[in-house]
Amino acid sequence: MAFGRKENNMSNFHKAERRKSKLRLAIAGPAGSGKTYSALQIAFGIGGKIALIDTERGSAELYSHLGAYDVCTVEAPFEPSKYVAAIKEAEKLGYDIIITDSLSHAWSGTGGLLDLHGKIADRGGNSWTAWRKITPQHNELVEALLQSPCHIIATMRSKMEYSQSEEGGKKTVKKIGLAPVQREGMEYEFTVFYDIDINHVATASKDRTSLFDNKYFTPSQETGITLINWLNNAPDALQIPKTAPAAKVNPAPSANSPKVTQGSSTRYADLFIVANALKLSDEDYKYYCYQRYGLHSMAELSEGQIAEQVKLLDSLKKPERLTAFRDILKGIENDRLAAQVAQNTAAAQVPTAIAHTVQ
């Protein structure tokens, strides 16, 4: 109840109680952490008609084998007004869930708020005046997200850093995500904010539901079911599962798809045959699978995961999807090379560190 003059001594206050509401979820993580995949899986768990606003050059369509959703592609310049227009259009068309993938472009992409701020400051020489012109555009985008009658899931990129750790006497270098690439404080606008790592494990850095406190989990359709139960005030939505559900088993591949056999190595050998036919690097594709499913060997692929990859590779017959997938592999290759450089650098510093210790 809004504050104002009341007649007949009626109070401006009322008893606080949680009511049925719409989801406001953000997922932040480094490249390859599975932000888009996680957003879609959660959306499928919530249920309803899904609209995805894609700023990642069509990469979201690579997951069309997971289920039905519609895509609106936003290209540079990534002005916040484009996001707002796409959100409003999705609302008018009757979508239940809107995924913005990625919200980071509205901040740091070409034509985004930082880019606009720099151009205004360069013309006038006054950074403060520039922010006064930029902030209303940011606020308009935030309002569109918060006031939408749809469930909102937004992905954001995380700033990257490499950390060194020692496990079992062996030094390893891991890629970690830091603050989300968006305006400072953006995470506080959401009901739930997940940070997801390169192994696809998520934790909630902000959680008004209290469902995910001190939990580490792989986002899945079960996560979406848990969230919608809480939003609808269902009493059985008390906690998420401690382990992720089994991978979704996709329908049998078509006659034109590679046959999945049962031998220890031949189970996945056909995947490389198709990847080679598409002129994809074996190493890059292998590391994509490692990151996608959190594996250390292709032999660990389950039948459901192999079937999912068969369907994915079959979809790459479309040139635009193949181009988008190659961009993903290129990003993974760059991250892998950077990690190797960091690990070699760390290894080279070990003797010096030991010498200092001895002295």
Secondary structure as a PSIPRED ss2 file (coil, helix, strand):
# PSIPRED VFORMAT (PSIPRED V4.0)

   1 M C   1.000  0.000  0.000
   2 A C   1.000  0.000  0.000
   3 F C   1.000  0.000  0.000
   4 G C   1.000  0.000  0.000
   5 R C   1.000  0.000  0.000
   6 K C   1.000  0.000  0.000
   7 E C   1.000  0.000  0.000
   8 N C   1.000  0.000  0.000
   9 N C   1.000  0.000  0.000
  10 M C   1.000  0.000  0.000
  11 S C   1.000  0.000  0.000
  12 N C   1.000  0.000  0.000
  13 F C   1.000  0.000  0.000
  14 H C   1.000  0.000  0.000
  15 K C   1.000  0.000  0.000
  16 A C   1.000  0.000  0.000
  17 E C   1.000  0.000  0.000
  18 R C   1.000  0.000  0.000
  19 R C   1.000  0.000  0.000
  20 K C   1.000  0.000  0.000
  21 S C   1.000  0.000  0.000
  22 K C   1.000  0.000  0.000
  23 L C   1.000  0.000  0.000
  24 R E   0.000  0.000  1.000
  25 L E   0.000  0.000  1.000
  26 A E   0.000  0.000  1.000
  27 I E   0.000  0.000  1.000
  28 A E   0.000  0.000  1.000
  29 G E   0.000  0.000  1.000
  30 P C   1.000  0.000  0.000
  31 A C   1.000  0.000  0.000
  32 G C   1.000  0.000  0.000
  33 S C   1.000  0.000  0.000
  34 G C   1.000  0.000  0.000
  35 K H   0.000  1.000  0.000
  36 T H   0.000  1.000  0.000
  37 Y H   0.000  1.000  0.000
  38 S H   0.000  1.000  0.000
  39 A H   0.000  1.000  0.000
  40 L H   0.000  1.000  0.000
  41 Q H   0.000  1.000  0.000
  42 I H   0.000  1.000  0.000
  43 A H   0.000  1.000  0.000
  44 F H   0.000  1.000  0.000
  45 G H   0.000  1.000  0.000
  46 I H   0.000  1.000  0.000
  47 G C   1.000  0.000  0.000
  48 G C   1.000  0.000  0.000
  49 K C   1.000  0.000  0.000
  50 I E   0.000  0.000  1.000
  51 A E   0.000  0.000  1.000
  52 L E   0.000  0.000  1.000
  53 I E   0.000  0.000  1.000
  54 D E   0.000  0.000  1.000
  55 T C   1.000  0.000  0.000
  56 E C   1.000  0.000  0.000
  57 R C   1.000  0.000  0.000
  58 G C   1.000  0.000  0.000
  59 S H   0.000  1.000  0.000
  60 A H   0.000  1.000  0.000
  61 E H   0.000  1.000  0.000
  62 L H   0.000  1.000  0.000
  63 Y H   0.000  1.000  0.000
  64 S H   0.000  1.000  0.000
  65 H H   0.000  1.000  0.000
  66 L H   0.000  1.000  0.000
  67 G C   1.000  0.000  0.000
  68 A C   1.000  0.000  0.000
  69 Y C   1.000  0.000  0.000
  70 D E   0.000  0.000  1.000
  71 V E   0.000  0.000  1.000
  72 C E   0.000  0.000  1.000
  73 T E   0.000  0.000  1.000
  74 V C   1.000  0.000  0.000
  75 E C   1.000  0.000  0.000
  76 A C   1.000  0.000  0.000
  77 P C   1.000  0.000  0.000
  78 F C   1.000  0.000  0.000
  79 E C   1.000  0.000  0.000
  80 P H   0.000  1.000  0.000
  81 S H   0.000  1.000  0.000
  82 K H   0.000  1.000  0.000
  83 Y H   0.000  1.000  0.000
  84 V H   0.000  1.000  0.000
  85 A H   0.000  1.000  0.000
  86 A H   0.000  1.000  0.000
  87 I H   0.000  1.000  0.000
  88 K H   0.000  1.000  0.000
  89 E H   0.000  1.000  0.000
  90 A H   0.000  1.000  0.000
  91 E H   0.000  1.000  0.000
  92 K H   0.000  1.000  0.000
  93 L C   1.000  0.000  0.000
  94 G C   1.000  0.000  0.000
  95 Y C   1.000  0.000  0.000
  96 D C   1.000  0.000  0.000
  97 I E   0.000  0.000  1.000
  98 I E   0.000  0.000  1.000
  99 I E   0.000  0.000  1.000
 100 T E   0.000  0.000  1.000
 101 D E   0.000  0.000  1.000
 102 S C   1.000  0.000  0.000
 103 L C   1.000  0.000  0.000
 104 S C   1.000  0.000  0.000
 105 H H   0.000  1.000  0.000
 106 A H   0.000  1.000  0.000
 107 W H   0.000  1.000  0.000
 108 S H   0.000  1.000  0.000
 109 G C   1.000  0.000  0.000
 110 T C   1.000  0.000  0.000
 111 G C   1.000  0.000  0.000
 112 G C   1.000  0.000  0.000
 113 L H   0.000  1.000  0.000
 114 L H   0.000  1.000  0.000
 115 D H   0.000  1.000  0.000
 116 L H   0.000  1.000  0.000
 117 H H   0.000  1.000  0.000
 118 G H   0.000  1.000  0.000
 119 K H   0.000  1.000  0.000
 120 I H   0.000  1.000  0.000
 121 A H   0.000  1.000  0.000
 122 D H   0.000  1.000  0.000
 123 R H   0.000  1.000  0.000
 124 G H   0.000  1.000  0.000
 125 G C   1.000  0.000  0.000
 126 N C   1.000  0.000  0.000
 127 S H   0.000  1.000  0.000
 128 W H   0.000  1.000  0.000
 129 T H   0.000  1.000  0.000
 130 A H   0.000  1.000  0.000
 131 W H   0.000  1.000  0.000
 132 R H   0.000  1.000  0.000
 133 K H   0.000  1.000  0.000
 134 I H   0.000  1.000  0.000
 135 T H   0.000  1.000  0.000
 136 P H   0.000  1.000  0.000
 137 Q H   0.000  1.000  0.000
 138 H H   0.000  1.000  0.000
 139 N H   0.000  1.000  0.000
 140 E H   0.000  1.000  0.000
 141 L H   0.000  1.000  0.000
 142 V H   0.000  1.000  0.000
 143 E H   0.000  1.000  0.000
 144 A H   0.000  1.000  0.000
 145 L H   0.000  1.000  0.000
 146 L H   0.000  1.000  0.000
 147 Q H   0.000  1.000  0.000
 148 S C   1.000  0.000  0.000
 149 P C   1.000  0.000  0.000
 150 C C   1.000  0.000  0.000
 151 H E   0.000  0.000  1.000
 152 I E   0.000  0.000  1.000
 153 I E   0.000  0.000  1.000
 154 A E   0.000  0.000  1.000
 155 T E   0.000  0.000  1.000
 156 M E   0.000  0.000  1.000
 157 R E   0.000  0.000  1.000
 158 S E   0.000  0.000  1.000
 159 K E   0.000  0.000  1.000
 160 M E   0.000  0.000  1.000
 161 E E   0.000  0.000  1.000
 162 Y E   0.000  0.000  1.000
 163 S E   0.000  0.000  1.000
 164 Q E   0.000  0.000  1.000
 165 S E   0.000  0.000  1.000
 166 E E   0.000  0.000  1.000
 167 E E   0.000  0.000  1.000
 168 G C   1.000  0.000  0.000
 169 G C   1.000  0.000  0.000
 170 K E   0.000  0.000  1.000
 171 K E   0.000  0.000  1.000
 172 T E   0.000  0.000  1.000
 173 V E   0.000  0.000  1.000
 174 K E   0.000  0.000  1.000
 175 K E   0.000  0.000  1.000
 176 I E   0.000  0.000  1.000
 177 G E   0.000  0.000  1.000
 178 L E   0.000  0.000  1.000
 179 A E   0.000  0.000  1.000
 180 P E   0.000  0.000  1.000
 181 V C   1.000  0.000  0.000
 182 Q C   1.000  0.000  0.000
 183 R C   1.000  0.000  0.000
 184 E C   1.000  0.000  0.000
 185 G C   1.000  0.000  0.000
 186 M H   0.000  1.000  0.000
 187 E H   0.000  1.000  0.000
 188 Y H   0.000  1.000  0.000
 189 E H   0.000  1.000  0.000
 190 F C   1.000  0.000  0.000
 191 T C   1.000  0.000  0.000
 192 V E   0.000  0.000  1.000
 193 F E   0.000  0.000  1.000
 194 Y E   0.000  0.000  1.000
 195 D E   0.000  0.000  1.000
 196 I E   0.000  0.000  1.000
 197 D C   1.000  0.000  0.000
 198 I C   1.000  0.000  0.000
 199 N C   1.000  0.000  0.000
 200 H C   1.000  0.000  0.000
 201 V C   1.000  0.000  0.000
 202 A E   0.000  0.000  1.000
 203 T E   0.000  0.000  1.000
 204 A E   0.000  0.000  1.000
 205 S E   0.000  0.000  1.000
 206 K E   0.000  0.000  1.000
 207 D E   0.000  0.000  1.000
 208 R C   1.000  0.000  0.000
 209 T C   1.000  0.000  0.000
 210 S C   1.000  0.000  0.000
 211 L C   1.000  0.000  0.000
 212 F C   1.000  0.000  0.000
 213 D C   1.000  0.000  0.000
 214 N C   1.000  0.000  0.000
 215 K C   1.000  0.000  0.000
 216 Y C   1.000  0.000  0.000
 217 F E   0.000  0.000  1.000
 218 T C   1.000  0.000  0.000
 219 P C   1.000  0.000  0.000
 220 S C   1.000  0.000  0.000
 221 Q H   0.000  1.000  0.000
 222 E H   0.000  1.000  0.000
 223 T H   0.000  1.000  0.000
 224 G H   0.000  1.000  0.000
 225 I H   0.000  1.000  0.000
 226 T H   0.000  1.000  0.000
 227 L H   0.000  1.000  0.000
 228 I H   0.000  1.000  0.000
 229 N H   0.000  1.000  0.000
 230 W H   0.000  1.000  0.000
 231 L H   0.000  1.000  0.000
 232 N C   1.000  0.000  0.000
 233 N C   1.000  0.000  0.000
 234 A C   1.000  0.000  0.000
 235 P C   1.000  0.000  0.000
 236 D C   1.000  0.000  0.000
 237 A C   1.000  0.000  0.000
 238 L C   1.000  0.000  0.000
 239 Q C   1.000  0.000  0.000
 240 I C   1.000  0.000  0.000
 241 P C   1.000  0.000  0.000
 242 K C   1.000  0.000  0.000
 243 T C   1.000  0.000  0.000
 244 A C   1.000  0.000  0.000
 245 P C   1.000  0.000  0.000
 246 A C   1.000  0.000  0.000
 247 A C   1.000  0.000  0.000
 248 K C   1.000  0.000  0.000
 249 V C   1.000  0.000  0.000
 250 N C   1.000  0.000  0.000
 251 P C   1.000  0.000  0.000
 252 A C   1.000  0.000  0.000
 253 P C   1.000  0.000  0.000
 254 S C   1.000  0.000  0.000
 255 A C   1.000  0.000  0.000
 256 N C   1.000  0.000  0.000
 257 S C   1.000  0.000  0.000
 258 P C   1.000  0.000  0.000
 259 K C   1.000  0.000  0.000
 260 V C   1.000  0.000  0.000
 261 T C   1.000  0.000  0.000
 262 Q C   1.000  0.000  0.000
 263 G C   1.000  0.000  0.000
 264 S C   1.000  0.000  0.000
 265 S C   1.000  0.000  0.000
 266 T H   0.000  1.000  0.000
 267 R H   0.000  1.000  0.000
 268 Y H   0.000  1.000  0.000
 269 A H   0.000  1.000  0.000
 270 D H   0.000  1.000  0.000
 271 L H   0.000  1.000  0.000
 272 F H   0.000  1.000  0.000
 273 I H   0.000  1.000  0.000
 274 V H   0.000  1.000  0.000
 275 A H   0.000  1.000  0.000
 276 N H   0.000  1.000  0.000
 277 A H   0.000  1.000  0.000
 278 L C   1.000  0.000  0.000
 279 K C   1.000  0.000  0.000
 280 L C   1.000  0.000  0.000
 281 S C   1.000  0.000  0.000
 282 D H   0.000  1.000  0.000
 283 E H   0.000  1.000  0.000
 284 D H   0.000  1.000  0.000
 285 Y H   0.000  1.000  0.000
 286 K H   0.000  1.000  0.000
 287 Y H   0.000  1.000  0.000
 288 Y H   0.000  1.000  0.000
 289 C H   0.000  1.000  0.000
 290 Y H   0.000  1.000  0.000
 291 Q H   0.000  1.000  0.000
 292 R H   0.000  1.000  0.000
 293 Y H   0.000  1.000  0.000
 294 G C   1.000  0.000  0.000
 295 L C   1.000  0.000  0.000
 296 H C   1.000  0.000  0.000
 297 S C   1.000  0.000  0.000
 298 M H   0.000  1.000  0.000
 299 A H   0.000  1.000  0.000
 300 E H   0.000  1.000  0.000
 301 L C   1.000  0.000  0.000
 302 S C   1.000  0.000  0.000
 303 E H   0.000  1.000  0.000
 304 G H   0.000  1.000  0.000
 305 Q H   0.000  1.000  0.000
 306 I H   0.000  1.000  0.000
 307 A H   0.000  1.000  0.000
 308 E H   0.000  1.000  0.000
 309 Q H   0.000  1.000  0.000
 310 V H   0.000  1.000  0.000
 311 K H   0.000  1.000  0.000
 312 L H   0.000  1.000  0.000
 313 L H   0.000  1.000  0.000
 314 D H   0.000  1.000  0.000
 315 S H   0.000  1.000  0.000
 316 L C   1.000  0.000  0.000
 317 K C   1.000  0.000  0.000
 318 K C   1.000  0.000  0.000
 319 P H   0.000  1.000  0.000
 320 E H   0.000  1.000  0.000
 321 R H   0.000  1.000  0.000
 322 L H   0.000  1.000  0.000
 323 T H   0.000  1.000  0.000
 324 A H   0.000  1.000  0.000
 325 F H   0.000  1.000  0.000
 326 R H   0.000  1.000  0.000
 327 D H   0.000  1.000  0.000
 328 I H   0.000  1.000  0.000
 329 L H   0.000  1.000  0.000
 330 K H   0.000  1.000  0.000
 331 G H   0.000  1.000  0.000
 332 I H   0.000  1.000  0.000
 333 E H   0.000  1.000  0.000
 334 N H   0.000  1.000  0.000
 335 D H   0.000  1.000  0.000
 336 R H   0.000  1.000  0.000
 337 L H   0.000  1.000  0.000
 338 A H   0.000  1.000  0.000
 339 A H   0.000  1.000  0.000
 340 Q H   0.000  1.000  0.000
 341 V H   0.000  1.000  0.000
 342 A H   0.000  1.000  0.000
 343 Q H   0.000  1.000  0.000
 344 N H   0.000  1.000  0.000
 345 T H   0.000  1.000  0.000
 346 A H   0.000  1.000  0.000
 347 A H   0.000  1.000  0.000
 348 A H   0.000  1.000  0.000
 349 Q H   0.000  1.000  0.000
 350 V H   0.000  1.000  0.000
 351 P H   0.000  1.000  0.000
 352 T H   0.000  1.000  0.000
 353 A H   0.000  1.000  0.000
 354 I H   0.000  1.000  0.000
 355 A H   0.000  1.000  0.000
 356 H H   0.000  1.000  0.000
 357 T H   0.000  1.000  0.000
 358 V H   0.000  1.000  0.000
 359 Q C   1.000  0.000  0.000
